[in-house]
Amino acid sequence: MIYLKKTDYEKILNHAKSELPNEACGLIAGEIKDGNKLIKKVYLLTNTDRSNEHFSIDPKEQLSAIKDMRENNLVPLGNWHSHPESPSRPSEEDKRLAYDSKASYMILSLMDSENPVLNSFKISGNTAEKENLVIE
């Protein structure tokens, strides 16, 4: 189970909308308790590809976020990105680029602008397994 505060969900949503028509991206950090991931901080980072089909996280911003996690005793839990024109599921490229089978990969679909959809996945090889995501 992965838990996200509603205010952090809104932060992701607002950033993703502000980056349209391109994909937006970032990192998530927090703690793991009783096997559950508790997201304590969301990082809004720059998609250096400036593309609506893929993203690359700005390396300087990523390093800064990792330093911030360490300073605040947070564990890196994974990343998030938006799909402006496709469903909330990993693309073949998302699967190919998934580097850590323990990480959570959150995908926000803005395909239906009135009803955005956020899902989280564990990705191992070519297999993506949906995680139970609770927004509270």
N, C-alpha and C positions, 0 to 999 in steps of 0.2 A: 504494500500500500504506500502511496506517495501523497503527502498532504501539502496543499498550497493555500496560503491566505488569499481571501477574495481581493484584498488591496494589491497583492502582488500579481494576481491574475489580471486585474485592471491595468496595472503598470505594463505588463507584457502586451496586452491588447492595444493600449494607447500607443505604445512604441511601434508595434507592428502596423497599425493604421497610418501612423505618421511617416512610415517608410515606403508606403505604397507608391508606385506599383512594384517595388522591389521587395525581396524577402528581408525580414528583420531577423536578428539573432542575438543570443546572449548565453549566459551561464547561470546555473542554479547551484546554490550551496546551502548547507544546513547541518543536520545531524541525523544519525541513524539510531533509532531506539526500538528495541524489540523487533528488529527486522523491518521496521517502517522507516521511510525517508521523510523527514520533516524539513521542508524548505524554509529557511530562515532569511535568505537574501537572494534576490534576483538581480542579475547584472545585465544591463542593456548595452550591447556592444555594436560596433560598426561592421556592417557587411561590406568588406572592401571590394567585393565583386560587383556590387551595385547591379544585381540581376534579379529578375522575377522567377528564375528557375533554380538558382543555387546560391550558396553563401560561403564566404570565408571570413572567419573572425579576425579582426585586426590583432596582430600578435602583441603589440605593445599594450593594448587594452586588456588582452587575455592575461598577460603577465601581471599587470596591475591588479586585476581581479583576483588572481591566485595569491598575490601578496596580501591583499585585503582579507581573503579567507583565512590565511595563516594568522594574521594579526588578531582576527576575531574568533579564533578557534573553531572555524567552520570547516566542514569536509566538502570537497567538490562532489556534487551529486550527479552532474550531467550538464546538458545544454538544452536550449530551446531555439526554435526558429519558426518562421511563419511560411505558410504556403498561400500566396495571394490568389492563386487560380486553381488550386487542386485540393483534394480532400486531406483530412488530418490523418495521414498514414505515411510511413516512410516510402520515399521513392527508391528506385533501384540505386541511384547515386547515394542517397542517404544511407542505405544498407552497406554499400561498398565502402563508404568513408567512415562508418562507425568503428571507432578505434578501441572501445572499451565495453566489453560485454556486461560489466557491472554498472555502467552508467545508465542514467535515464535520458531518453531522447524525447523531449516534448515538442509536439508539432501543433501549431495553431493554424487552422484553416480559416481563411477570410473569403473563401469561394462564395458563400452566401453572406453578404455583408450584414444582413439583419440577424443572422444566427451563426456567429463564429463558433467553431468547435475546437477545443483543446484536448488532446490525448497525449498520453505518455507511453513510451515503448522501451523494452529491453531488446537490443539487437545483437544477435550473435551470428556471424556469417551472413547467410542470406535469409535468416529467420528473424522476424519481428514479432514479439509477443507483447500484447497490450497490457499495461499495468493498471491497477485500480487507482484512479486519481480522485482525490476528494478535495474540492474547493470549498473552504469554510471561512 
